[in-house]
Amino acid sequence: AALYINFLFSPEGQEIMRRNAHPLTIPVVVDRPENLPYALQGLLNIE
Protein backbone atom coordinates (compact mmCIF):
# COMPACT_ATOMS: atom_id res chain seq x y z
CA ALA A 1 0.00 0.00 0.00
CA ALA A 2 2.86 2.40 0.82
CA LEU A 3 4.33 1.98 -2.67
CA TYR A 4 0.95 2.83 -4.20
CA ILE A 5 0.50 5.94 -2.05
CA ASN A 6 4.04 7.09 -2.84
CA PHE A 7 3.28 6.61 -6.54
CA LEU A 8 0.07 8.65 -6.28
CA PHE A 9 2.03 11.57 -4.82
CA SER A 10 4.81 11.32 -7.40
CA PRO A 11 4.65 13.80 -10.31
CA GLU A 12 3.38 11.04 -12.62
CA GLY A 13 0.71 9.91 -10.16
CA GLN A 14 -0.43 13.48 -9.50
CA GLU A 15 -0.85 14.05 -13.24
CA ILE A 16 -2.91 10.87 -13.60
CA MET A 17 -5.12 11.89 -10.69
CA ARG A 18 -5.50 15.44 -12.04
CA ARG A 19 -6.50 14.17 -15.50
CA ASN A 20 -9.20 12.04 -13.87
CA ALA A 21 -10.62 14.88 -11.75
CA HIS A 22 -9.11 13.64 -8.47
CA PRO A 23 -6.44 16.19 -7.54
CA LEU A 24 -4.48 15.36 -4.40
CA THR A 25 -4.13 17.56 -1.31
CA ILE A 26 -0.59 18.86 -1.16
CA PRO A 27 1.01 19.29 1.26
CA VAL A 28 -0.17 16.10 2.90
CA VAL A 29 -2.00 16.77 6.18
CA VAL A 30 -2.44 14.11 8.86
CA ASP A 31 -3.68 14.38 12.43
CA ARG A 32 -1.21 11.90 13.95
CA PRO A 33 2.03 11.86 11.96
CA GLU A 34 3.62 9.51 14.49
CA ASN A 35 1.21 6.79 13.29
CA LEU A 36 2.13 7.19 9.63
CA PRO A 37 4.22 4.27 8.33
CA TYR A 38 7.89 5.15 7.96
CA ALA A 39 7.66 4.50 4.20
CA LEU A 40 5.16 7.40 3.89
CA GLN A 41 6.74 9.93 6.24
CA GLY A 42 8.64 11.50 3.35
CA LEU A 43 5.32 12.89 2.08
CA LEU A 44 5.03 15.17 5.12
CA ASN A 45 6.50 18.63 5.57
CA ILE A 46 7.56 18.33 9.20
CA GLU A 47 9.78 21.14 10.44
ZAMARGU-4260 file (C-alpha; in steps of 0.2 Angstrom, whole numbers, plus 5000, padded with zeros to 4 digits):
<rodrens>
0) 5000/5000/5000 | 5014/5012/5004 | 5022/5010/4987 | 5005/5014/4979 | 5002/5030/4990
5) 5020/5035/4986 | 5016/5033/4967 | 5000/5043/4969 | 5010/5058/4976 | 5024/5057/4963
10) 5023/5069/4948 | 5017/5055/4937 | 5004/5050/4949 | 4998/5067/4952 | 4996/5070/4934
15) 4985/5054/4932 | 4974/5059/4947 | 4972/5077/4940 | 4968/5071/4923 | 4954/5060/4931
20) 4947/5074/4941 | 4954/5068/4958 | 4968/5081/4962 | 4978/5077/4978 | 4979/5088/4993
25) 4997/5094/4994 | 5005/5096/5006 | 4999/5080/5014 | 4990/5084/5031 | 4988/5071/5044
30) 4982/5072/5062 | 4994/5059/5070 | 5010/5059/5060 | 5018/5048/5072 | 5006/5034/5066
35) 5011/5036/5048 | 5021/5021/5042 | 5039/5026/5040 | 5038/5023/5021 | 5026/5037/5019
40) 5034/5050/5031 | 5043/5057/5017 | 5027/5064/5010 | 5025/5076/5026 | 5033/5093/5028
45) 5038/5092/5046 | 5049/5106/5052
</rodrens>
